C-alpha cells in the first residue's frame, strides 16, 4: 500500500475545488433547476404526496 502513502496530503482540496467548479458550471448552464425539479418529483412520488 505504498501508493497511498506517497499521495499528496492535500489531494482532498483539489477534489473539493473540482466539485465546486463543476457545480458552478452546472448552475451557469441552468442545470440546477432541472435537477431540482426531478428531485422534488421523485421525492413527492416516493412519499406519496403527489
BELGIGI-V634103 format. One record per run of one state. SS is the DSSP state (hx for helix, st for strand, lp for the rest). FROM is the first residue (numbers start at 0). LEN is the number of residues. If there is no record, write none. Layout:
{{SS/FROM/LEN} {SS/FROM/LEN}}
//
This chain:
{{lp/0/1} {hx/1/4} {lp/5/5} {hx/10/18} {lp/28/2} {hx/30/17} {lp/47/3}}
//
